[in-house]
Amino acid sequence: MCEKDEQKNDAAVINDVLSRAKVCRLGLCDGRRPYVVPVCFGYADNALYFHTSGQGKKIDILRRNNNVCFEAEVDCELVEADKACKWDIKYKSVIGFGTAVFIDDTESKRKGLDVLMRQYSDGSFEYSANAIENIAIIKVEIESMTGKQSG
């Protein structure tokens, strides 16, 4: 870590980043190859929630190995300088590890969707039975996470 980077393990800082971030990058273990995908997400009660179709590459990988890594950031800003090697980026970020579980029952899926929608809106939402049935809700139970601030 560069001297100007600062580890931020304060829960308030970590919660701030995860509550304001709009995209989370989910890192999966696809055999010997990592697979990273940007996803919409929601954060509540030390867990992340994602939604996806009921099939596809993410689902296939998670069924084989449900260990994940995640990253989100806010307040990104390019810092220009006179010298090429002095350019920088200001940011606050969170990196964490956890275990993904599939949420199967209808009521828990609704709750997961509510968490996800609260990430992006203060409104309340209704979900059709068809929508609930045809999506997968993935909950990542967070095992550890750290924050970092640069600039």
C-alpha positions in Angstrom: 0.0 0.0 0.0 1.3 3.5 -0.8 2.0 5.8 2.1 -0.8 8.1 1.0 -3.3 5.2 1.1 -5.0 4.7 4.4 -6.7 1.6 5.7 -10.2 2.4 6.9 -11.5 -0.5 9.0 -14.0 1.8 10.8 -17.5 0.3 10.4 -19.0 3.7 9.8 -16.6 4.3 6.8 -17.2 0.9 5.4 -21.0 1.2 5.7 -20.8 4.6 4.1 -19.0 3.2 1.0 -21.3 0.2 0.7 -24.5 2.4 1.2 -23.4 4.9 -1.5 -21.8 2.6 -4.2 -23.8 1.9 -7.3 -21.8 -1.0 -8.6 -20.2 -3.9 -6.9 -17.6 -6.1 -8.5 -18.1 -9.7 -7.6 -15.1 -12.0 -7.8 -15.8 -15.7 -8.4 -13.6 -18.8 -8.5 -14.0 -20.5 -11.8 -11.7 -23.5 -11.4 -8.2 -22.0 -11.6 -9.4 -18.8 -13.3 -10.8 -15.8 -11.5 -14.0 -14.3 -12.9 -15.1 -10.8 -12.0 -18.4 -9.3 -12.9 -19.9 -5.9 -12.1 -23.4 -6.2 -10.6 -26.2 -4.1 -9.0 -26.4 -4.9 -5.3 -27.9 -4.1 -2.0 -26.2 -4.1 1.4 -27.9 -4.8 4.8 -27.2 -6.7 8.0 -23.6 -7.6 7.1 -24.7 -9.2 3.8 -24.8 -8.3 0.1 -27.8 -9.1 -2.2 -27.6 -9.6 -5.9 -30.2 -10.6 -8.5 -29.7 -12.4 -11.7 -31.5 -14.7 -14.1 -31.9 -18.2 -12.9 -29.2 -19.5 -15.2 -25.9 -18.4 -16.7 -22.2 -18.2 -16.0 -22.4 -16.6 -12.5 -24.9 -19.2 -11.4 -22.9 -22.1 -12.8 -19.7 -20.9 -11.1 -21.4 -20.3 -7.7 -22.9 -23.7 -7.7 -19.4 -25.2 -8.0 -17.7 -22.8 -5.6 -19.6 -20.3 -3.4 -16.5 -18.5 -2.1 -16.5 -14.9 -3.3 -14.6 -11.6 -3.1 -16.3 -8.3 -3.7 -15.2 -4.7 -4.2 -17.1 -1.3 -4.4 -15.9 2.3 -4.4 -17.2 5.8 -4.2 -15.8 9.3 -4.6 -13.5 8.5 -7.5 -11.6 11.5 -8.9 -8.6 11.7 -11.2 -5.8 13.9 -9.8 -3.7 15.3 -12.6 0.0 16.3 -12.1 2.8 17.9 -14.1 4.8 14.6 -14.1 3.4 11.4 -15.5 4.2 9.2 -12.5 2.6 11.7 -10.1 -1.0 11.3 -11.5 -3.3 9.6 -9.0 -6.9 8.7 -8.2 -8.8 9.7 -5.1 -11.3 7.1 -3.9 -12.8 5.3 -1.0 -13.2 1.5 -1.4 -14.2 -1.7 0.3 -12.9 -5.1 -0.4 -14.4 -8.2 1.3 -14.8 -11.9 1.3 -17.8 -14.1 1.9 -19.9 -17.1 1.1 -22.8 -16.9 -1.5 -26.0 -18.7 -0.8 -29.1 -18.9 -3.1 -32.3 -17.6 -1.7 -35.1 -19.9 -2.7 -38.3 -19.1 -0.8 -40.6 -16.4 -2.2 -40.7 -14.2 0.9 -37.0 -14.1 1.4 -36.6 -13.3 -2.3 -38.9 -10.3 -1.8 -36.9 -9.1 1.2 -33.6 -9.5 -0.9 -35.1 -7.5 -3.7 -36.2 -4.8 -1.2 -32.6 -4.5 0.1 -31.4 -4.3 -3.5 -33.9 -1.6 -4.5 -33.2 0.5 -1.4 -29.6 0.8 -2.7 -31.0 2.9 -5.6 -34.3 4.3 -4.5 -36.3 5.5 -1.5 -39.5 4.2 -3.1 -41.4 1.0 -2.2 -41.9 -1.6 -4.9 -44.2 -4.5 -5.7 -42.8 -7.6 -7.5 -44.9 -9.9 -9.7 -45.1 -13.5 -8.9 -43.6 -14.3 -12.3 -40.7 -12.0 -11.6 -40.0 -13.5 -8.2 -40.2 -17.0 -9.7 -37.8 -16.4 -12.6 -35.0 -14.6 -10.9 -32.2 -15.8 -8.6 -31.4 -13.9 -5.5 -27.9 -14.4 -4.1 -27.0 -13.4 -0.6 -23.3 -13.0 0.2 -22.8 -13.6 3.9 -19.8 -11.3 4.6 -17.0 -12.9 6.5 -14.5 -10.1 6.4 -14.0 -6.7 4.8 -11.7 -3.7 4.9 -11.9 -0.2 3.6 -9.3 2.0 2.0 -9.0 5.7 1.2 -6.6 7.3 -1.2 -6.1 11.0 -1.6 
